[in-house]
Amino acid sequence: MRAVNLPPTTMPRLKKYSLSQAAWLLMLLVCMTPANAQASNDDASSTGACKADEVIRFRGGTARLENDRFTGTDQNYTNGVAFTAVSHDIVGKLKPECLPAPVRLQAKLITLVNPGFWADAEDPAHTQNVVVRFGQSMFTPKDFSRTDLIEDDRPYAGLLYVGMSWNRRHHEPQRNSEILDTREITLGVIGPLALAQPTQDLVHDVMGVDRFLGWQNQLKNEPALQLAMDRKFRDYRGTGAIQPGFAADSIRSLGLRLGNIETSATVGIEGRLGWNLPNDFGSYPIRPGAENRPPSAASIRGGADDVAFAVNRPRAGAHLFGTLETKLVLHDFSLDGNLFQSSHSVTRKPWVVQAAVGVSVQGRVAGHGVKLAVMRVYRTREYEEQGPRQAYGSVALSIEF
């Protein structure tokens, strides 16, 4: 096959167009998913085939920002953002005809891979919801001024992704406990198409901070896929939206991730202490897969027909929390490099421990439930060539529509 030579002046424009096209495509996908879901459900509801609580309606969202500049550094995992939309709670068995095509397709895939996930869906005490997430993560070495490949430091890397997950919350009376099961599929892109360089350049220019100059050495373009399974356990605290008064609790977790973003297994625990604890499954940093907003123990939007809300109206509260997680890592794209082609990599350490301490406050603003969680995250060394262990800050703001 004969190569086609483009004029030199055409190349920059071609590259710029490709990057913009990829960005708009992913943004369009994440923006249209809720819209398509609503449109599809409206059509189904208009035929009378589906009840209002059997279709997907989005009730809230979360915006998260993580950056190591909060702790005075600019290296390794240097920035992460994620925007999450969460559906209302669905009780009982799913009706596939009431779900939009992307959600229905994922539900079928989960049933194929994990047949027992909906085994007890008929139980009215069990609830579920759908979560859609869009985000970007970026990684850099320590020395921003070098333009050559820094072989003994972390690769330049970016990830742009969209994910969708099912959460199932169920009560086990015999053990007086609650379980939150999550299954998520994440799709995205690694490399220049993830737009990490232009994003970081823009932010650094606005802040008046020096740009990183070695992005031409970043990992190559590659599709990204992640399958994630999480399970969280906690003592049963009733059906209210909060635990009234002063209280303390703990949340245990297990996780498994498979894919070329990360392949790992985790075990963790979170402890909380405060006033009017939310009846949920805790706070945590952005993670590759299983970013969840669980079904509510009681709707924090409420209404005249919401008995649980009337009995236990959510109130303002605040609490301190701490998390500890141990992870066995078999693959991490930001350390091992590209999976399907040769690239820069470092010597990954198989075991990583991560801890976080933070504060969370919640209340109601203009009739909407609002929650703010701020934390500082500490992580042990992830690769042999790494210097001191890393710390970064994380801020998450959640709102119920």
Helices and strands as residue ranges (DSSP letters): H 10-46, G 52-54, E 58-67, G 68-71, E 76-87, E 90-91, G 96-98, H 101-113, G 115-118, E 127-140, E 157-172, G 173-175, E 177-190, G 192-194, H 196-207, G 215-217, E 222-235, E 242-259, E 262-278, H 307-311, E 317-332, H 333-336, E 351-365, E 368-379, E 390-400
